[in-house]
């Protein structure tokens, strides 16, 4: 036992190495804290991203690592993506799987974008050097906007809107001539305050060297609108069509066909002429007085014919024999 007790101070020597281990172990619980915070603090994941990811998914990654040589075999159809992935085949997959790690991808922002949009972004990347060329042309446009005091010269050529003429030459005098729009009159002498009073017209006032020229064309556009009023004159040929369309339930075409129908029904009034032949039946009933001689027994029928007024009309059509009809009962 004391010999073992002599061996025990050797164990605290190992125990002296053990506080080095819990010092390392203190670093180790910081690692699982970092492992817990890996989706939250991806900078630590940038410090040890592969280790932490392997710590999180050691039972999964060897299987995936076994499947990964199969996947690039499958991704031989898509070799451009691992080329753009550039030595990080696992990180962008985790970045895609964890959108919080897209902030990790902020260290390499183009790579996950190329990972997400490989067929689009290189084309756009090819067009992006053209876009700064267009941006250079856009930088030429404010140079042209610096050369756009030609616009108020054109505005001077248009006295219809002298508030554009107020913009450069003698705005105050024109402002005195135009007190109706003092904010336009205040465009140069005290334009900042009055334009600040109208924040929408700030932007318009900034765009006025272009827009009054465009609004000059807008003055032409109501002229074009007047020409559109000429177009509804042309469209009056068209509203004849909608008038016909509106009058289609009014049966204009049918009304065009209806004169054909009364033309056809001109033969149809022959039918009321035939209906006029129906009063020819009382003419035949006038031939019936030969019958009332026989129809002295048929006075029961004019009793039924009392329900029908045509019967006594036929009886009135025979005034010669009411006396006989009175003698008959």
Residue frames as qw, qx, qy, qz and C-alpha x, y, z in Angstrom:
[[0.000, 0.880, 0.476, 0.000, 0.00, 0.00, 0.00],
 [0.204, -0.848, 0.106, 0.478, 2.62, 2.65, 0.86],
 [0.396, -0.151, 0.638, 0.643, 4.38, 1.42, -2.22],
 [0.202, 0.613, 0.673, 0.361, 1.19, 1.98, -4.00],
 [0.141, -0.930, -0.227, 0.254, 1.02, 5.26, -2.11],
 [0.350, -0.523, 0.396, 0.669, 4.40, 5.94, -3.58],
 [0.279, 0.228, 0.723, 0.589, 2.88, 5.17, -6.89],
 [0.058, 0.820, 0.564, -0.081, 0.02, 7.47, -6.08],
 [0.095, -0.799, 0.072, 0.589, 2.16, 10.60, -6.22],
 [0.244, -0.119, 0.701, 0.660, 3.07, 9.37, -9.64],
 [0.134, 0.594, 0.764, 0.212, -0.61, 9.42, -10.44],
 [0.000, 0.899, 0.248, -0.361, -0.95, 13.01, -9.31],
 [0.225, -0.438, 0.491, 0.719, 1.91, 13.58, -11.67],
 [0.114, 0.298, 0.809, 0.494, -0.39, 12.10, -14.20],
 [0.051, -0.805, -0.567, 0.168, -3.04, 14.18, -12.46],
 [0.160, -0.664, 0.120, 0.721, -0.77, 17.11, -13.12],
 [0.080, -0.058, 0.702, 0.705, -1.01, 16.12, -16.70],
 [0.029, 0.567, 0.820, 0.073, -4.72, 15.73, -16.20],
 [0.026, 0.793, 0.286, -0.538, -5.25, 19.43, -15.38],
 [0.036, -0.382, 0.522, 0.761, -3.54, 19.99, -18.68],
 [0.020, 0.255, 0.894, 0.367, -6.14, 17.72, -20.16],
 [0.034, 0.745, 0.634, -0.207, -9.04, 19.56, -18.53],
 [0.029, -0.633, 0.138, 0.761, -7.41, 22.71, -19.78],
 [0.056, 0.103, -0.755, -0.645, -7.60, 21.09, -23.12],
 [0.040, -0.470, -0.881, -0.028, -10.97, 19.80, -22.07],
 [0.045, 0.690, 0.326, -0.644, -11.94, 23.35, -21.26],
 [0.133, 0.401, -0.478, -0.770, -11.05, 24.08, -24.80],
 [0.052, -0.134, -0.942, -0.305, -13.04, 21.02, -25.72],
 [0.094, 0.632, 0.719, -0.274, -16.31, 22.18, -24.10],
 [0.128, 0.632, -0.083, -0.760, -15.72, 25.40, -25.93],
 [0.056, 0.170, -0.789, -0.588, -15.62, 23.34, -29.06],
 [0.010, 0.447, 0.888, 0.108, -19.00, 21.75, -28.47],
 [0.067, 0.722, 0.345, -0.596, -20.26, 25.21, -27.57],
 [0.106, 0.494, -0.438, -0.744, -18.89, 26.29, -30.88],
 [0.008, 0.107, 0.935, 0.339, -20.41, 23.20, -32.36],
 [0.086, 0.640, 0.713, -0.273, -23.75, 24.24, -30.92],
 [0.084, 0.792, 0.083, -0.599, -23.17, 27.76, -32.18],
 [0.387, -0.098, 0.654, 0.643, -22.02, 26.66, -35.58],
 [0.196, 0.632, 0.633, 0.401, -25.29, 27.62, -37.26],
 [0.170, -0.935, -0.277, 0.140, -25.32, 30.80, -35.17],
 [0.189, -0.861, 0.338, 0.330, -21.69, 31.84, -35.28],
 [0.901, 0.408, 0.099, 0.112, -20.41, 30.70, -38.63],
 [0.195, 0.861, -0.443, 0.160, -17.16, 32.64, -38.14],
 [0.524, -0.462, 0.701, -0.142, -16.16, 29.90, -35.72],
 [0.867, 0.275, 0.413, -0.040, -17.34, 27.52, -38.36],
 [0.556, 0.797, -0.215, 0.094, -14.94, 29.30, -40.69],
 [0.222, -0.729, 0.631, -0.143, -12.25, 28.66, -38.09],
 [0.224, -0.187, 0.956, 0.011, -12.90, 24.93, -38.02],
 [0.670, 0.189, -0.060, -0.715, -15.67, 24.26, -40.48],
 [0.670, 0.205, -0.680, -0.216, -14.62, 20.82, -41.59],
 [0.210, 0.103, -0.863, 0.448, -13.84, 19.58, -38.08],
 [0.369, 0.099, 0.486, -0.786, -17.06, 20.89, -36.63],
 [0.720, 0.223, -0.238, -0.613, -19.06, 19.55, -39.51],
 [0.582, 0.179, -0.793, 0.004, -17.33, 16.23, -39.13],
 [0.015, -0.041, 0.776, -0.630, -18.02, 16.41, -35.39],
 [0.562, 0.144, 0.225, -0.782, -21.66, 17.05, -36.11],
 [0.870, 0.308, -0.008, -0.386, -22.01, 14.38, -38.73],
 [0.098, -0.532, 0.835, 0.096, -19.19, 11.88, -38.30],
 [0.527, 0.108, 0.840, -0.068, -21.55, 8.90, -38.59],
 [0.587, 0.695, 0.333, -0.247, -23.12, 10.50, -41.65],
 [0.228, 0.850, -0.346, -0.324, -20.18, 11.96, -43.48],
 [0.276, -0.364, 0.846, 0.273, -18.21, 8.76, -43.98],
 [0.526, 0.420, 0.740, -0.005, -21.31, 7.35, -45.65],
 [0.378, 0.893, 0.124, -0.211, -21.65, 10.49, -47.61],
 [0.087, -0.740, 0.588, 0.315, -17.92, 10.43, -48.16],
 [0.467, -0.020, 0.861, 0.201, -18.39, 6.94, -49.49],
 [0.472, 0.674, 0.569, -0.005, -21.14, 8.24, -51.69],
 [0.058, 0.884, -0.118, -0.449, -19.17, 11.32, -52.66],
 [0.194, -0.377, 0.730, 0.537, -16.80, 9.51, -55.02],
 [0.307, 0.418, 0.835, 0.184, -19.96, 8.09, -56.56],
 [0.168, 0.858, 0.363, -0.321, -21.49, 11.55, -56.72],
 [0.025, 0.711, -0.373, -0.595, -18.67, 13.17, -58.68],
 [0.239, 0.009, 0.885, 0.400, -18.95, 10.14, -60.94],
 [0.211, 0.686, 0.696, -0.005, -22.56, 11.12, -61.27],
 [0.036, 0.917, 0.090, -0.386, -21.55, 14.75, -61.42],
 [0.439, -0.168, 0.565, 0.678, -19.30, 14.05, -64.34],
 [0.221, 0.663, 0.611, 0.373, -22.33, 15.22, -66.21],
 [0.121, -0.966, -0.130, -0.189, -22.03, 18.39, -64.18],
 [0.751, -0.095, -0.187, 0.626, -18.29, 18.95, -63.75],
 [0.160, 0.617, 0.029, 0.770, -18.73, 22.71, -63.93],
 [0.550, -0.755, -0.120, -0.336, -20.26, 22.86, -60.49],
 [0.815, -0.468, -0.031, 0.339, -17.34, 21.24, -58.59],
 [0.565, 0.301, 0.058, 0.766, -15.03, 23.43, -60.66],
 [0.108, -0.685, -0.064, -0.718, -16.87, 26.46, -59.46],
 [0.751, -0.628, -0.193, -0.060, -17.13, 24.93, -56.00],
 [0.351, 0.719, -0.426, 0.422, -13.29, 25.20, -55.93],
 [0.372, 0.222, -0.770, 0.468, -11.97, 22.81, -53.27],
 [0.290, -0.027, 0.585, -0.757, -15.08, 23.25, -51.14],
 [0.380, -0.171, -0.761, -0.497, -17.49, 20.55, -52.23],
 [0.358, -0.424, -0.796, 0.241, -18.85, 20.04, -48.71],
 [0.107, -0.312, -0.327, 0.886, -19.13, 23.63, -47.56],
 [0.303, 0.040, -0.256, -0.917, -21.48, 24.92, -50.25],
 [0.476, -0.282, -0.786, -0.276, -23.67, 21.87, -49.79],
 [0.347, -0.442, -0.650, 0.511, -23.86, 22.71, -46.14],
 [0.009, 0.213, 0.041, -0.976, -24.35, 26.34, -47.08],
 [0.398, -0.139, -0.552, -0.720, -27.21, 25.35, -49.31],
 [0.507, -0.370, -0.778, 0.018, -28.55, 23.07, -46.60],
 [0.360, -0.631, -0.441, 0.527, -28.14, 25.75, -43.95],
 [0.270, 0.801, 0.244, 0.476, -29.10, 29.23, -45.14],
 [0.434, -0.894, 0.045, 0.100, -27.58, 30.65, -41.98],
 [0.685, -0.336, 0.383, 0.521, -24.26, 29.56, -43.37],
 [0.482, 0.718, 0.295, 0.407, -24.81, 31.64, -46.43],
 [0.201, -0.969, 0.132, -0.056, -23.42, 34.31, -44.11],
 [0.699, -0.394, 0.470, 0.367, -20.37, 32.08, -44.04],
 [0.627, 0.420, 0.475, 0.452, -20.58, 32.35, -47.77],
 [0.069, 0.995, 0.065, -0.021, -20.30, 36.10, -47.35],
 [0.478, -0.614, 0.476, 0.410, -16.61, 35.39, -47.07],
 [0.208, -0.093, 0.764, 0.603, -16.97, 33.98, -50.57],
 [0.474, 0.426, 0.379, -0.671, -20.18, 35.53, -51.87],
 [0.509, 0.463, -0.437, -0.579, -19.73, 34.77, -55.52],
 [0.114, 0.215, -0.966, -0.084, -19.07, 31.10, -54.97],
 [0.278, 0.300, 0.854, -0.322, -22.40, 30.14, -53.43],
 [0.474, 0.594, 0.087, -0.644, -24.14, 32.38, -55.92],
 [0.384, 0.458, -0.690, -0.408, -22.32, 30.53, -58.64],
 [0.065, -0.007, 0.988, -0.138, -23.21, 27.35, -56.82],
 [0.396, 0.456, 0.606, -0.518, -26.84, 28.38, -56.75],
 [0.563, 0.756, 0.164, -0.290, -26.94, 29.85, -60.24],
 [0.534, -0.339, 0.571, 0.524, -24.10, 28.35, -62.18],
 [0.475, 0.403, 0.618, 0.480, -25.74, 28.42, -65.63],
 [0.093, 0.923, 0.347, 0.136, -26.95, 31.98, -65.15],
 [0.353, -0.886, 0.070, 0.294, -24.28, 33.84, -63.27],
 [0.550, -0.254, 0.445, 0.660, -21.31, 33.14, -65.56],
 [0.313, 0.583, 0.540, 0.520, -23.43, 34.43, -68.41],
 [0.163, -0.961, -0.211, -0.071, -24.28, 37.42, -66.32],
 [0.569, -0.629, 0.230, 0.477, -20.64, 37.58, -65.33],
 [0.508, 0.163, 0.499, 0.682, -19.88, 37.74, -69.01],
 [0.083, 0.773, 0.430, 0.459, -22.43, 40.47, -69.36],
 [0.448, -0.819, -0.203, 0.296, -21.24, 42.28, -66.24],
 [0.444, -0.310, 0.230, 0.809, -18.14, 43.71, -67.92],
 [0.122, 0.447, 0.545, 0.699, -20.57, 44.93, -70.54],
 [0.292, -0.821, -0.487, -0.062, -22.77, 46.43, -67.86],
 [0.403, -0.673, -0.043, 0.619, -20.00, 48.63, -66.44],
 [0.280, 0.078, 0.470, 0.833, -19.47, 49.63, -70.02],
 [0.139, -0.681, -0.571, -0.437, -23.10, 50.56, -70.02],
 [0.457, -0.770, -0.302, 0.328, -22.45, 52.10, -66.63],
 [0.406, -0.260, 0.202, 0.853, -19.72, 54.09, -68.32],
 [0.028, 0.409, 0.540, 0.735, -22.29, 55.17, -70.82],
 [0.364, -0.786, -0.497, -0.046, -24.49, 55.99, -67.86],
 [0.471, -0.566, -0.066, 0.673, -21.60, 58.03, -66.52],
 [0.234, 0.110, 0.413, 0.874, -21.67, 59.73, -69.89],
 [0.135, -0.675, -0.629, -0.361, -25.33, 60.51, -69.44],
 [0.340, -0.830, -0.285, 0.339, -24.82, 62.74, -66.40],
 [0.359, -0.279, 0.295, 0.840, -22.09, 64.35, -68.45],
 [0.039, 0.395, 0.623, 0.674, -24.80, 64.82, -71.02],
 [0.282, -0.800, -0.529, 0.006, -27.05, 66.05, -68.28],
 [0.380, -0.587, -0.019, 0.715, -24.34, 68.56, -67.49],
 [0.136, -0.065, 0.489, 0.859, -24.58, 69.52, -71.13],
 [0.006, -0.561, -0.799, -0.216, -28.37, 69.62, -70.91],
 [0.038, 0.568, 0.250, -0.783, -28.81, 73.35, -70.41],
 [0.074, 0.017, -0.645, -0.760, -29.69, 72.97, -74.07],
 [0.103, -0.483, -0.869, -0.014, -33.00, 71.79, -72.77],
 [0.017, -0.728, -0.410, 0.549, -34.06, 75.16, -71.37],
 [0.010, 0.345, -0.419, -0.840, -32.92, 76.67, -74.65],
 [0.155, -0.240, -0.847, -0.449, -35.41, 74.41, -76.21],
 [0.144, -0.620, -0.694, 0.337, -37.69, 75.46, -73.40],
 [0.005, 0.526, -0.004, -0.850, -37.15, 79.03, -74.56],
 [0.131, 0.059, -0.687, -0.713, -38.15, 77.88, -77.98],
 [0.297, -0.475, -0.803, -0.204, -41.36, 76.68, -76.39],
 [0.109, -0.261, 0.262, -0.923, -43.14, 79.67, -74.83],
 [0.651, -0.383, -0.483, -0.443, -46.04, 77.41, -73.97],
 [0.778, -0.533, -0.288, 0.168, -44.31, 76.45, -70.76],
 [0.249, 0.796, -0.271, 0.481, -42.21, 79.46, -69.76],
 [0.690, -0.659, 0.267, -0.134, -41.60, 77.87, -66.39],
 [0.903, 0.051, 0.164, 0.394, -39.06, 75.85, -68.29],
 [0.410, 0.696, -0.011, 0.589, -37.79, 79.16, -69.58],
 [0.418, -0.853, 0.142, -0.277, -37.56, 80.23, -65.96],
 [0.945, -0.251, -0.019, 0.209, -35.05, 77.49, -65.36],
 [0.699, -0.070, 0.039, 0.711, -32.01, 79.30, -66.68],
 [0.390, 0.485, 0.158, 0.767, -32.24, 82.69, -68.41],
 [0.101, -0.298, 0.214, -0.925, -34.29, 85.16, -66.38],
 [0.334, -0.351, -0.875, 0.010, -36.39, 83.14, -64.05],
 [0.099, -0.411, -0.531, 0.734, -37.25, 85.96, -61.67],
 [0.252, 0.243, -0.177, -0.920, -38.67, 88.20, -64.38],
 [0.461, -0.086, -0.746, -0.473, -40.52, 85.30, -65.85],
 [0.280, -0.316, -0.829, 0.366, -41.53, 84.44, -62.31],
 [0.126, 0.347, 0.283, -0.885, -43.02, 87.87, -61.98],
 [0.433, 0.149, -0.450, -0.766, -44.78, 87.26, -65.24],
 [0.686, -0.156, -0.668, -0.244, -45.88, 83.89, -63.95],
 [0.250, -0.372, 0.598, -0.665, -46.96, 84.17, -60.37],
 [0.864, -0.096, -0.135, -0.475, -49.27, 81.24, -60.91],
 [0.956, -0.046, -0.232, 0.172, -46.48, 78.76, -60.47],
 [0.125, -0.911, 0.350, -0.180, -44.10, 80.37, -57.98],
 [0.799, -0.393, 0.442, 0.107, -42.48, 77.06, -57.11],
 [0.783, 0.387, 0.267, 0.407, -41.31, 76.85, -60.68],
 [0.194, 0.914, -0.059, 0.352, -40.41, 80.50, -60.51],
 [0.466, -0.784, 0.393, -0.119, -38.39, 79.79, -57.40],
 [0.988, 0.112, 0.001, 0.106, -36.60, 76.99, -59.18],
 [0.678, 0.394, -0.222, 0.579, -33.30, 78.86, -59.51],
 [0.015, 0.684, -0.283, 0.673, -33.14, 81.85, -57.10],
 [0.412, -0.369, 0.627, -0.549, -34.56, 80.10, -54.04],
 [0.730, 0.104, -0.531, -0.417, -35.20, 76.75, -55.53],
 [0.352, 0.133, -0.878, 0.296, -33.81, 74.65, -52.72],
 [0.213, 0.055, 0.630, -0.745, -36.26, 75.80, -50.07],
 [0.645, 0.221, 0.035, -0.731, -39.33, 75.79, -52.25],
 [0.667, 0.239, -0.660, -0.251, -38.37, 72.52, -53.88],
 [0.174, 0.093, -0.881, 0.429, -37.76, 71.08, -50.43],
 [0.466, 0.110, 0.403, -0.780, -41.29, 72.10, -49.67],
 [0.858, 0.307, -0.020, -0.412, -42.26, 69.84, -52.53],
 [0.467, -0.463, 0.735, 0.165, -40.17, 66.67, -52.29],
 [0.739, 0.373, 0.555, 0.082, -41.81, 65.08, -55.30],
 [0.463, 0.882, 0.056, 0.064, -40.91, 68.04, -57.41],
 [0.354, -0.734, 0.529, 0.235, -37.34, 67.79, -56.19],
 [0.612, -0.037, 0.736, 0.287, -36.96, 64.67, -58.24],
 [0.510, 0.724, 0.443, 0.135, -38.88, 66.23, -61.05],
 [0.047, 0.980, -0.152, -0.122, -36.79, 69.36, -60.72],
 [0.455, -0.518, 0.653, 0.313, -33.71, 67.20, -60.87],
 [0.518, 0.197, 0.764, 0.332, -35.08, 65.52, -63.93],
 [0.317, 0.823, 0.271, -0.385, -36.49, 68.72, -65.42],
 [0.053, 0.643, -0.508, -0.571, -33.58, 69.24, -67.83],
 [0.072, -0.017, 0.931, 0.357, -34.59, 65.93, -69.36],
 [0.168, 0.477, 0.846, -0.167, -38.27, 65.84, -68.59],
 [0.285, 0.681, 0.160, -0.656, -39.32, 69.26, -69.94],
 [0.190, 0.384, -0.687, -0.587, -37.92, 68.10, -73.22],
 [0.037, -0.175, -0.979, -0.094, -39.91, 64.99, -72.73],
 [0.160, 0.595, 0.618, -0.489, -42.83, 67.06, -71.54],
 [0.241, 0.494, -0.297, -0.781, -42.47, 69.05, -74.71],
 [0.251, 0.045, -0.880, -0.400, -43.12, 65.77, -76.39],
 [0.016, 0.397, 0.853, -0.339, -45.86, 65.31, -73.84],
 [0.288, 0.539, 0.128, -0.781, -47.36, 68.50, -75.20],
 [0.357, 0.297, -0.660, -0.591, -47.13, 66.79, -78.51],
 [0.063, -0.103, -0.991, 0.062, -48.67, 63.74, -76.92],
 [0.313, 0.517, 0.579, -0.547, -51.94, 65.53, -76.20],
 [0.391, 0.523, -0.352, -0.671, -51.62, 66.64, -79.78],
 [0.230, 0.127, -0.938, -0.224, -51.30, 62.98, -80.46],
 [0.155, 0.335, 0.826, -0.426, -54.25, 62.59, -78.13],
 [0.423, 0.555, 0.070, -0.713, -56.01, 65.07, -80.38],
 [0.387, 0.359, -0.719, -0.453, -54.87, 62.87, -83.18],
 [0.009, 0.110, 0.979, -0.173, -56.32, 60.09, -81.11],
 [0.390, 0.501, 0.445, -0.632, -59.49, 62.11, -81.26],
 [0.480, 0.494, -0.447, -0.570, -58.87, 61.88, -84.96],
 [0.151, 0.169, -0.972, -0.062, -58.33, 58.22, -84.38],
 [0.306, 0.324, 0.799, -0.405, -61.72, 57.88, -82.78],
 [0.520, 0.543, -0.101, -0.651, -62.89, 59.57, -85.91],
 [0.420, 0.322, -0.809, -0.255, -61.23, 56.65, -87.52],
 [0.010, 0.052, 0.939, -0.340, -62.56, 54.75, -84.57],
 [0.529, 0.290, 0.250, -0.757, -65.95, 56.14, -85.46],
 [0.637, 0.279, -0.595, -0.403, -65.65, 53.71, -88.28],
 [0.310, 0.081, -0.913, 0.252, -64.93, 51.28, -85.51],
 [0.258, 0.128, 0.655, -0.698, -67.77, 52.40, -83.20],
 [0.664, 0.184, -0.279, -0.669, -70.03, 51.75, -86.09],
 [0.560, 0.105, -0.822, -0.022, -68.93, 48.24, -85.52],
 [0.105, -0.115, -0.817, 0.556, -69.65, 48.41, -81.80],
 [0.471, 0.154, 0.134, -0.858, -72.84, 50.25, -82.61],
 [0.713, 0.116, -0.543, -0.427, -73.62, 47.28, -84.71],
 [0.401, 0.041, -0.860, 0.313, -72.34, 45.18, -81.87],
 [0.164, 0.110, 0.569, -0.799, -74.55, 47.10, -79.46],
 [0.605, 0.222, -0.030, -0.764, -77.37, 46.92, -81.91],
 [0.352, 0.145, -0.900, -0.212, -76.90, 43.24, -82.52],
 [0.034, 0.293, 0.879, -0.375, -79.26, 42.50, -79.64],
 [0.345, 0.480, 0.197, -0.783, -81.45, 45.17, -81.22],
 [0.653, 0.308, 0.680, 0.128, -81.54, 42.93, -84.25],
 [0.232, 0.698, -0.220, -0.641, -80.26, 45.28, -86.93],
 [0.067, 0.261, -0.869, -0.416, -79.14, 42.35, -88.98],
 [0.151, 0.367, 0.912, -0.107, -82.34, 40.65, -88.06],
 [0.268, 0.705, 0.281, -0.594, -84.09, 43.93, -88.82],
 [0.207, 0.498, -0.579, -0.612, -82.37, 43.71, -92.15],
 [0.058, -0.038, -0.978, -0.197, -83.70, 40.22, -92.32],
 [0.228, 0.465, 0.693, -0.501, -87.09, 41.35, -91.00],
 [0.431, 0.541, -0.116, -0.713, -87.86, 43.36, -94.15],
 [0.272, 0.210, -0.871, -0.351, -87.08, 40.13, -95.88],
 [0.038, 0.230, 0.935, -0.266, -89.50, 38.48, -93.53],
 [0.391, 0.537, 0.388, -0.639, -92.33, 40.97, -94.19],
 [0.385, 0.433, -0.556, -0.596, -91.46, 40.52, -97.81],
 [0.218, -0.012, -0.973, -0.076, -91.97, 36.93, -97.05],
 [0.081, 0.401, 0.769, -0.491, -94.82, 37.86, -94.78],
 [0.372, 0.292, -0.182, -0.862, -96.37, 39.79, -97.60],
 [0.509, -0.034, -0.786, -0.350, -97.40, 36.32, -98.49],
 [0.212, -0.208, -0.837, 0.460, -98.24, 35.91, -94.84],
 [0.313, 0.240, 0.281, -0.875, -100.89, 38.68, -94.92],
 [0.532, 0.035, -0.634, -0.560, -102.42, 36.43, -97.49],
 [0.344, -0.186, -0.888, 0.242, -102.91, 34.26, -94.51],
 [0.128, 0.368, 0.517, -0.762, -104.90, 37.03, -92.77],
 [0.455, 0.214, -0.361, -0.785, -106.49, 37.43, -96.14],
 [0.474, -0.100, -0.863, -0.146, -107.19, 33.82, -95.68],
 [0.114, -0.305, -0.715, 0.618, -108.23, 34.89, -92.21],
 [0.348, 0.272, 0.007, -0.897, -110.39, 37.34, -94.04],
 [0.492, 0.010, -0.746, -0.449, -111.60, 34.28, -95.82],
 [0.169, -0.203, -0.876, 0.404, -112.61, 33.20, -92.36],
 [0.326, 0.384, 0.362, -0.784, -115.33, 35.88, -92.44],
 [0.446, 0.198, -0.601, -0.633, -116.02, 34.35, -95.81],
 [0.169, -0.136, -0.968, 0.128, -117.22, 31.54, -93.69],
 [0.254, 0.462, 0.564, -0.636, -120.12, 33.69, -92.49],
 [0.427, 0.394, -0.380, -0.720, -120.50, 34.35, -96.16],
 [0.343, 0.003, -0.925, -0.166, -120.73, 30.67, -96.21],
 [0.026, 0.326, 0.773, -0.543, -122.93, 31.24, -93.20],
 [0.404, 0.363, -0.019, -0.840, -124.90, 33.45, -95.50],
 [0.504, 0.125, -0.739, -0.430, -125.28, 30.29, -97.45],
 [0.096, -0.077, -0.916, 0.383, -126.38, 28.81, -94.16],
 [0.468, 0.150, 0.278, -0.826, -129.81, 30.48, -94.28],
 [0.693, 0.119, -0.567, -0.429, -130.57, 27.66, -96.59],
 [0.438, 0.028, -0.849, 0.294, -129.45, 25.63, -93.67],
 [0.172, 0.013, 0.599, -0.782, -131.45, 27.44, -90.94],
 [0.717, 0.036, -0.236, -0.655, -134.39, 26.41, -92.92],
 [0.787, 0.007, -0.616, 0.017, -132.98, 23.09, -92.19],
 [0.390, 0.076, -0.632, 0.665, -131.50, 24.34, -88.95],
 [0.511, -0.516, -0.066, -0.684, -134.81, 25.24, -87.42],
 [0.905, -0.345, -0.249, 0.026, -133.97, 22.20, -85.42],
 [0.700, 0.124, -0.251, 0.656, -130.51, 23.68, -84.98],
 [0.182, -0.836, 0.017, -0.517, -131.64, 26.58, -82.82],
 [0.834, -0.534, -0.010, 0.142, -130.01, 24.62, -80.04],
 [0.736, 0.147, 0.048, 0.659, -126.76, 25.40, -81.76],
 [0.122, 0.662, -0.029, 0.739, -127.28, 29.18, -81.58],
 [0.668, -0.723, -0.028, -0.172, -128.00, 28.55, -77.91],
 [0.832, -0.250, 0.110, 0.483, -124.54, 27.14, -77.89],
 [0.470, 0.458, 0.174, 0.734, -123.68, 29.94, -80.23],
 [0.275, -0.921, -0.127, -0.246, -124.81, 32.39, -77.57],
 [0.712, -0.562, 0.168, 0.386, -121.53, 31.54, -75.95],
 [0.495, -0.009, 0.428, 0.756, -120.07, 32.44, -79.29],
 [0.198, 0.651, 0.210, -0.702, -121.16, 35.94, -80.36],
 [0.059, 0.239, -0.673, -0.697, -120.57, 34.99, -83.95],
 [0.068, 0.343, 0.933, 0.082, -123.73, 32.97, -83.74],
 [0.138, 0.762, 0.512, -0.372, -126.13, 35.82, -82.99],
 [0.033, 0.578, -0.338, -0.742, -124.17, 37.91, -85.48],
 [0.017, -0.019, -0.874, -0.485, -125.09, 35.26, -87.90],
 [0.043, 0.594, 0.787, -0.160, -128.58, 35.44, -86.43],
 [0.065, 0.750, 0.128, -0.645, -128.49, 39.21, -86.89],
 [0.013, -0.320, 0.641, 0.698, -127.27, 38.58, -90.37],
 [0.118, -0.316, -0.865, -0.372, -130.58, 36.91, -90.89],
 [0.203, 0.109, 0.381, -0.895, -133.13, 39.59, -89.91],
 [0.497, -0.031, -0.495, -0.712, -135.73, 38.01, -92.12],
 [0.694, -0.213, -0.663, -0.185, -136.40, 35.12, -89.86],
 [0.044, 0.145, -0.705, 0.693, -136.34, 36.29, -86.27],
 [0.627, -0.057, 0.102, -0.770, -140.07, 36.32, -86.44],
 [0.854, 0.071, -0.469, -0.211, -139.91, 32.81, -87.51],
 [0.440, 0.193, -0.729, 0.488, -137.35, 32.29, -84.78],
 [0.302, -0.147, 0.473, -0.814, -139.84, 33.79, -82.36],
 [0.802, 0.022, -0.113, -0.586, -142.49, 31.53, -83.77],
 [0.632, 0.245, -0.735, 0.032, -140.18, 28.58, -83.41],
 [0.041, 0.104, -0.826, 0.552, -140.23, 28.35, -79.62]]
